[in-house]
Amino acid sequence: MTNRVVKLTIVNDFVCPNCCIGQHELLTAISHCKDTLKLPLSFELEHMPFRLVSDACLPEGTTKVDKSTFYEKRIGKDKFTTFENAISKWANEKGIPISFRGVMSQSTRAHRLALKAGKIGGQKLQLPILCGVFKANLEESKDIADIDVLAEIAECTGMMTKDEAIKFLESEELEKEVNQMCEKARTIGITGVPMTIIDGRWAVSGGQSSDVFVQIFKKLAAAGISPSGVYSAPSPFPAPVMETNICA
């Protein structure tokens, strides 16, 4: 039997903890469906950039602000505490050390690097870059606007040498494309992330668990597609950051 190809467009931002969690859960679901359930599906993953933090509220080149201070100012202390507790609960259960240490940064350069990886080597090269940037930001508390940090990720993943990456990141290559893709996401009605678009038609909103994705993929394998074209399920995480623009 020929596998059905499922195209997944993942709209996310590297500064968003729920996007990191969403990616972990999605990849876990894909592995389970392929390796354990042996579903007749193949997956094509594509990254679509989104910026939760606008240039207006965090101009590039300004003094860095630590993440906790930034979130408390933007969404309030109580909401941030609830959000932080939910993220910490997931991180502890999964053994993945996501934290709110480090500084809040603009993600444009990181999105440019991810887009470049996709152009060079498709999802096989882009996915390690995505994972590397999320890990650097949310597990290692590194500044993902820092050219050296991103260049090291590019070199470690085999995308290009550090010197080549620095040259690329110091240029304006793909900046226009990233800006256009971010604008397109908002134009089609996306106001918060993560968002997973399936085959360009069905949308899964929010940081869903791997079980939610597994159930969706089972339905796709059996050709049982929701008439509405939208799969929705309660998210295990609160919504103030992942479903709204931090700087709205």
N, C-alpha and C positions, 0 to 999 in steps of 0.2 A: 504494500500500500504506500502510495506517495504521501509524504508528510504535507500537511497544510502549513503554509508559511504564515505566521502571525507577526505582523509588523507592530512594534511597540514604540511609540514616540513618548519619551519621558520628559516632561517639562519640569525643570527644577532649578534651584539656585544653591550654590555651594555654601552659602552662609546659613542655610536653613537646616536645623537638626532633623526636622521631620522628613526632609528630602533625603537625607542620609539614611534614616531609618527605612523610608519607603523603598530606597534602592536595595538595601539589605533584604527586606522582606520579598521584594519582587524577584531578586536573583535566587533566593531560597526556594521560592515557588517554582521557578523555571527549572532548577536542578531537580526538584522532587518530581515534577511532571515528566521530565526526560529520563532520569535515571531510575526512579522507583516505579512510577505509574506507567512508564513507557508509552505515553500518549503519542499519537501520530502527528506531532506538531514540531515545527522548527520555528525559531524565534529570530527576528531581526530587530535589533535595538538601535534607536536613534535618539541622541540627546538634543533637546530644544532648550536654549537658554532662557532664563527669566531672571529679572533683578527685583528682589524684594526691597532693596535699599537703593533709593534714587540718588543721583548726583546732588540733588538739592539738599537732601538731609544728611549726606555724608560726602562732601566734596573730596575728590581725590587730592592727596597732597596735604590735607589738614592733619592736625594732631590726632593721633590714634586714641580711640576710646575703648575701654575694655567691654567685653560683651555683656556682662551683667548690668553694668551701668547703662549701656545703650538700650537694652531691652526694658529695664525698669522705667527709663525715661519715655520710651515709645508706647508701651502697652500697660504700664502701671505695675507697681510692686506686687500686688496680690495676683494678678494674672500671670506675671512672670514666675512667681513662686509655684503656682499650679503647673505651669508649663514645664519648669525645670524639674519638678518632682516626677512628672509623667515621663520625661526623657530619661531621668536617672533610673526610674523603675525598669524601663525597657533595657537600658544599657547594662544594668546589673543582672537582669535575667539572661541576657545574651552574652555576657562577658565581653562586651565591647565598650571601651572606656571613653564614651562620649561625655564631654563636659562643656562648661561655659567659660573655661579659662581662655586667656588670650584676648586679642583685639578684634573688633568688628572691622571688616574690610569691604571695599568694593570688589565685585566678582568679575568685572569685565575681562581682565587679563586671563583669569582662569577659564572663562567661557571661550575666549579666543583660542587658548591652548587646546581645549577639548574639541573645538570645531576643526582646528588644524589636524588633530589626530585622526578625526573621522575622514578628512579629505585624503590623508596619507594612507591610512590602513583600515578604514571602515571600523566596524564595531570591535573587531579583534584588537585594535590599537586604542580606540576611544575608551572602551570600558576600563582598562587599567588606569588611564589618565583620570577618569571620573572617580574611581575608587581611591586613587592616590591623592587627589585634591581634597576629597571629603575627609580622608584619614588625617592629612596634614592639618586641616583646619579644626576639625572637631575632636580628634583623638590626641593629636600632638601639639595642639594650641599654637600652630604656626600662622604667620600672616600670609594669606594667599594672594595678597596684592603685591607681595615682595617678589621681584623678578628672580632672585636667586633661589627662592623656595620652589617656584614653579619650574625653573630650569632644572633643578635637581630631580624633580618628579619626572620630567621629560626624559632625562638621562637614565634614571633608574628603570623606567618602563621600556627603554630601548627605542623610544620615539625618535630621538635625535640626540646629538651631543649637547652638553651643557652650553658650550659656546654658541652652537647653532640655535639653541632655544633662547638664549639671551638676545641674540641678534633679532630673532623673530619677535620676542616680547617687547623689545625696545622700538620696534617699528609700529606702524598703524595697520599692518596686514590683518584682515578679517574683522577689524573693529566696526566698520560700517555694517558688515554682514551680521555681527552679533547684535548691534543696535536695532537693525531691521527685524531680526527674529524675535527680539524682546517685544518690539512694538507689535509685531504680528500676533504674538500670543495674547496681548491685551485686546487687540482688535477683534479676535475671534471669541472674546468673552472670558478669557482666563484672568482672574483677579488674584489668585493665590495658588501656591504650590505646596506639595507635589501634585501633579496631574499626569495620568497615564492615558494616552489615546491609543486605542486598539484599531488597527487597520484603517486609521483615518476617519473612523465613524463612531466608535463607542468610547465613552470617557469614564475613567475611574478616578474619583476625586479624593484627595486627602491621603494621609499616611496609613494605608490599609495593611492588615496583617497578611502574611503569606497564605493563610487559609482562604482568605477572600479571593486572592489571585488564583489559587489552585481550583476553586470552584468555578471561576470564570473560564479557566483554560479547559476544564472538563467539559463545560457546556460548548465551548468552541470546537473541541474535538468531536463532540457528538452532534455538531451543527445546531445546537440549541441556543439560539441567539435571542436576547430580549427584544421584543417588538419595539420598545421605546428607544432602543439604542443606547441606553445609559444604565450601567450597573452601579448601584449604590448600596452601601452597607455602613453600619455605624463604625466610626473610626475609633481606635483605641486611644487616641490622643486628643487633647483639647485643641480648639480651632483658632485662637487669636492670632497666631503667627502664620500657620500654614494656609489659611484660607483668606487672609487679607494682606494688603500691602502694609508693611511695617511703617512706611513713611507716607501713608495716604494723608 
